[in-house]
Each structure stands twice: as C-alpha cells, then as structure tokens.
Amino acid sequence: MDKIIYLKKFLKNIFIFIILSVGLYGCNKNETILIEKPTKVLENPYPENYPSTNPKPNSVLSILEKGETVKLLQEKYGKDYLVYKVQFDKGKTGYIIYEKDAFKIL
C-alpha cells in the first residue's frame, strides 16, 4: 500500500515538473529584436545561396529597416550560421540570419 502512495506522489511530482518546464520555456521567447541596419527576412531558415547538395530556393519576404522591431520566436543554429525565426508585419513569420551589428535582442 505504501508503494502505491509513493508511486502516485512521484508521478504527480514528475507531471508538475514537466508542466512547469514547458511553461517556463514557452515564456522565455517573448523577446524583441531591434533592427540596427537593413535586414532581409527570408522564407526558409538558411542564408540565401547557401551551398547544399539539395539546394532549395530561398526568397526574401521583406527587408526590415533601422528602428523596426520584430518578435523573436525561435533561435536555430546551422552548420556555420545562426538564424532567428521572427514574427513581423501583422503576424507574418520568416527568418533573419545573424550578422554582426545588424540587430540586437532586447
């Protein structure tokens, strides 16, 4: 009987831990990016003309100008680049590639 009570408490604690972890991770990405110089918003999460064995076209969705802000949704690392998924222009999403001094995360 004691083992069943212990198991129930253990599972309850694990469940609470999982819920808190997911909640805290989701809340962490409410950051804003301030554009410092013109920055392209791309359709796919890799640089334009990126060398690949299976190249896919990557179109420019928009060009953000200095002073604009966008919502940071996700950060991803490629083989030799860093890309951010952002929300811009009334809910549209796209990707911006990290470039030194192009923008800063607030």
C-alpha positions as CSV (number, residue, x, y, z in Angstrom):
1,M,0.0,0.0,0.0
2,D,2.8,2.4,0.9
3,K,4.5,1.7,-2.5
4,I,1.3,2.8,-4.3
5,I,1.1,6.0,-2.4
6,Y,4.7,6.7,-3.0
7,L,4.3,6.0,-6.8
8,K,1.3,8.3,-7.0
9,K,3.2,11.2,-5.3
10,F,6.3,10.5,-7.5
11,L,4.2,10.6,-10.7
12,K,2.4,13.7,-9.6
13,N,5.8,15.5,-8.9
14,I,7.1,14.4,-12.4
15,F,3.9,15.8,-14.0
16,I,4.2,19.1,-12.2
17,F,7.9,19.4,-13.2
18,I,7.1,18.7,-16.9
19,I,4.2,21.3,-16.9
20,L,6.4,24.0,-15.2
21,S,9.3,23.2,-17.6
22,V,7.2,23.6,-20.7
23,G,5.5,26.8,-19.3
24,L,8.8,28.4,-18.5
25,Y,10.4,27.5,-21.8
26,G,7.5,28.9,-23.7
27,C,7.6,32.2,-21.7
28,N,11.3,32.7,-22.4
29,K,10.9,33.5,-26.1
30,N,8.9,36.7,-25.7
31,E,11.9,38.8,-26.7
32,T,12.0,41.6,-29.2
33,I,14.7,42.2,-31.9
34,L,15.6,45.9,-32.7
35,I,16.8,46.3,-36.3
36,E,20.0,48.4,-36.5
37,K,20.6,48.2,-40.3
38,P,18.6,46.9,-43.2
39,T,18.0,43.2,-42.7
40,K,16.4,40.6,-45.0
41,V,13.5,38.4,-43.8
42,L,13.8,35.1,-45.6
43,E,11.3,32.4,-46.3
44,N,13.5,29.5,-45.2
45,P,15.9,29.1,-42.2
46,Y,19.2,29.3,-44.1
47,P,21.2,32.0,-45.9
48,E,20.5,32.9,-49.5
49,N,22.6,31.0,-52.0
50,Y,23.7,28.6,-49.2
51,P,25.8,25.8,-50.7
52,S,24.0,22.5,-50.4
53,T,23.8,19.1,-52.1
54,N,20.0,19.6,-52.3
55,P,19.6,23.4,-52.8
56,K,16.1,24.9,-52.2
57,P,15.1,28.4,-53.3
58,N,15.0,31.0,-50.6
59,S,13.1,34.1,-51.3
60,V,13.2,37.5,-49.4
61,L,9.8,38.1,-47.8
62,S,10.7,41.6,-46.6
63,I,13.5,44.0,-45.8
64,L,13.4,45.4,-42.3
65,E,14.7,48.9,-41.8
66,K,16.7,50.5,-39.0
67,G,14.4,51.2,-36.0
68,E,11.8,48.5,-36.7
69,T,11.1,45.8,-34.2
70,V,10.1,42.2,-34.6
71,K,9.1,39.4,-32.2
72,L,11.7,36.6,-31.7
73,L,10.0,33.2,-31.9
74,Q,12.9,30.8,-32.1
75,E,16.7,30.6,-32.4
76,K,18.4,27.9,-34.6
77,Y,22.0,27.0,-35.3
78,G,23.0,25.8,-38.8
79,K,26.4,24.4,-39.7
80,D,28.0,27.8,-40.0
81,Y,25.3,30.3,-39.3
82,L,22.8,31.4,-36.7
83,V,19.2,32.1,-37.7
84,Y,16.2,33.6,-35.9
85,K,12.6,32.9,-36.6
86,V,10.7,36.1,-36.2
87,Q,7.2,37.5,-36.4
88,F,6.8,40.7,-38.4
89,D,4.2,42.7,-40.3
90,K,0.9,41.8,-38.6
91,G,1.7,38.1,-37.8
92,K,3.8,37.0,-40.8
93,T,6.8,34.8,-39.9
94,G,10.1,34.5,-41.5
95,Y,13.9,34.1,-40.7
96,I,16.7,36.5,-40.3
97,I,20.3,35.4,-40.4
98,Y,22.7,36.7,-37.7
99,E,25.0,39.5,-39.0
100,K,27.3,41.5,-36.7
101,D,25.7,44.9,-35.8
102,A,22.6,44.2,-37.9
103,F,20.2,43.9,-34.9
104,K,20.1,43.4,-31.2
105,I,17.9,41.3,-29.0
106,L,16.2,43.4,-26.3
